[in-house]
Amino acid sequence: DIQMTQSPSSLSASIGDRVTITCQASQDISNYLNWYQHTPGKAPKLLIYDASNLKVGVPSRFTGSGSGTDFTFTITSLQPEDIATYYCQQYDNLPLTFGGGTKVEIK
Amino acid sequence: QVQLQESGPGLVKPSETLSLTCTVSNGSISNYYWSWIRQPAGKGLEWIGRVYITGSTNYNPSLTSRVTMSVNTSKNQFSLKLSSVTAADTAVYYCAREGGTYQDYWGQGSLVTVSS
């Protein structure tokens, strides 16, 4: 299985801050990397697919980059509604695997 | 837009079979893979497997001996069965659509507790 190492596991930031999360794959996954937002009690929500493509309707403050084994997810200006846990996921090989998650809180 | 809703018992006894159904509305079940993913309390997301409308399946090797997935195109539903459950199978179970190289629509999740 491809291991996805996500960091940090949690962070605290102020409204308007730039927030960056990294995800490292245990082997080359090209650009088959997705980012999801998960709020407790709600369905996980796809934000970024294929490393850098923003899903239609998702605010442009969410961005993704990277290829191969190293990927970055950024919220350019943190908003109150962005409080959630964020997960990366590789789609290169089965079984699909997720990072451990990053819990984003407001400072 | 497409909506998914999980349904099934919230409590299952150890050694028995967990059964969940996902109903797809506002969209056809055709031409997509349909996934099951779970999240134990305080832990991350685990992909259980997926089923295509033809009945073709892919399962996580860690669960393959206990998992069965199926699809009912006439009811726009797909299902998960997990046999010989233990407390370690207690989790929120999500169904999701694979719209490409990603899961683009998810259900809200169904908590299943394994306990006697």
Boltz contact constraints between the chains, C-beta under 6 A:
constraints:
  - contact:
      token1: [A, 32]
      token2: [B, 101]
      max_distance: 6.0
  - contact:
      token1: [A, 34]
      token2: [B, 102]
      max_distance: 6.0
  - contact:
      token1: [A, 43]
      token2: [B, 106]
      max_distance: 6.0
  - contact:
      token1: [A, 43]
      token2: [B, 107]
      max_distance: 6.0
  - contact:
      token1: [A, 43]
      token2: [B, 108]
      max_distance: 6.0
  - contact:
      token1: [A, 44]
      token2: [B, 106]
      max_distance: 6.0
  - contact:
      token1: [A, 46]
      token2: [B, 102]
      max_distance: 6.0
  - contact:
      token1: [A, 46]
      token2: [B, 104]
      max_distance: 6.0
  - contact:
      token1: [A, 49]
      token2: [B, 102]
      max_distance: 6.0
  - contact:
      token1: [A, 87]
      token2: [B, 45]
      max_distance: 6.0
  - contact:
      token1: [A, 91]
      token2: [B, 101]
      max_distance: 6.0
  - contact:
      token1: [A, 94]
      token2: [B, 58]
      max_distance: 6.0
  - contact:
      token1: [A, 95]
      token2: [B, 47]
      max_distance: 6.0
  - contact:
      token1: [A, 95]
      token2: [B, 60]
      max_distance: 6.0
  - contact:
      token1: [A, 96]
      token2: [B, 47]
      max_distance: 6.0
  - contact:
      token1: [A, 98]
      token2: [B, 44]
      max_distance: 6.0
  - contact:
      token1: [A, 98]
      token2: [B, 45]
      max_distance: 6.0
  - contact:
      token1: [A, 100]
      token2: [B, 44]
      max_distance: 6.0
  - contact:
      token1: [A, 101]
      token2: [B, 44]
      max_distance: 6.0
